[in-house]
Amino acid sequence: MGTREMRIEVIDDATAAMYRRMTPLERVMRGLGACAFARGVIRASVKAKHPAWSEEAVEREVARRFAGA
């Protein structure tokens, strides 16, 4: 597998201000929500491409993809 290009993205001032107003718990919850959403999208994609796979196989592939492997 090839190397991935490193890219740094900068958020705009309004978004940065929104995050500054959040409590630490709110920021953590936002991050966890984003992870759950991403995992759900990956899971749906795997299930659509491999409908015959067992739940265990789907979860294994989701974990592999989510880890960036």
Beta strands, then each sheet from edge to edge (+ up, - down):
end
